[in-house]
């Protein structure tokens, strides 16, 4: 997913030190485990359907819509649903 940075190997002053290698390896393993947990959590949150129904003048008022959000756009007089796939992220008319 690459939402979270990896731990850089930036200890040039200690490159021949076995202790520096051990510490970097432990931090990298911990960081990798944390990134995996965060990615798993993000997938679960993204997959969870939304239950929010907005009532707005225009759809652009909604800052961070999630897949499944529904809004009534008063200026258009239409209900719209937020579609989020790998190819599309947009509000589409429901009626």
C-alpha positions in Angstrom: 0.0 0.0 0.0 2.9 2.3 0.8 0.9 4.7 3.0 3.5 4.4 5.7 7.3 4.9 5.4 9.8 2.1 5.9 12.6 2.5 8.4 15.6 3.9 6.6 19.1 2.4 7.0 20.8 5.7 7.8 23.6 4.9 10.2 26.7 5.3 7.9 28.9 6.3 10.9 28.3 2.8 12.4 28.1 0.7 9.3 30.7 -1.8 10.5 29.2 -2.1 14.0 27.4 -5.4 14.8 25.4 -3.6 17.5 24.2 -1.0 15.0 23.2 -3.8 12.6 21.3 -5.6 15.4 19.5 -2.4 16.5 18.5 -1.5 12.9 17.3 -5.1 12.3 15.1 -5.0 15.4 13.7 -1.6 14.6 13.0 -2.7 11.0 11.2 -5.8 12.1 9.1 -3.8 14.6 8.4 -1.1 12.0 7.4 -3.8 9.4 5.0 -5.4 11.8 3.5 -2.1 12.7 3.1 -1.1 9.0 1.4 -4.5 8.3 -1.0 -3.9 11.2 -1.8 -0.4 10.0 -2.4 -1.6 6.4 -4.7 -4.4 7.7 -6.6 -1.8 9.8 -6.9 0.6 6.8 -8.3 -2.2 4.6 -10.9 -3.0 7.3 -11.9 0.6 7.7 -12.1 1.1 3.9 -14.2 -2.0 3.4 -16.7 -1.1 6.2 -19.8 0.5 4.6 -20.7 4.0 5.6 -23.9 4.9 7.3 -23.7 8.7 6.9 -26.4 10.5 5.0 -25.6 14.1 4.3 -27.9 17.0 3.4 -26.0 19.7 1.6 -26.4 22.4 -1.0 -23.7 21.0 -3.2 -21.7 17.7 -3.0 -18.4 19.6 -3.0 -19.2 20.6 0.7 -18.4 17.1 1.8 -14.7 17.0 2.5 -13.8 13.3 2.9 -16.5 11.0 1.7 -16.3 7.2 2.2 -17.5 4.4 0.0 -21.3 4.1 0.6 -21.9 7.6 1.8 -25.2 9.1 0.6 -26.0 12.7 0.2 -29.0 14.8 -0.9 -27.7 17.7 -3.0 -30.3 20.4 -2.7 -29.0 22.5 -5.6 -29.4 19.5 -8.0 -32.5 18.1 -6.2 -30.9 14.6 -6.3 -29.7 11.9 -4.0 -26.1 10.9 -4.8 -24.0 7.9 -3.6 -20.3 7.9 -3.3 -18.6 5.1 -5.3 -15.0 4.2 -4.5 -13.2 1.6 -6.5 -9.7 1.3 -7.9 -10.9 2.9 -11.1 -13.5 5.4 -9.8 -13.9 7.7 -6.9 -16.9 9.9 -7.5 -20.5 10.8 -6.5 -23.1 9.3 -8.8 -26.8 10.0 -9.1 -29.1 7.6 -7.3 -32.3 8.8 -8.8 
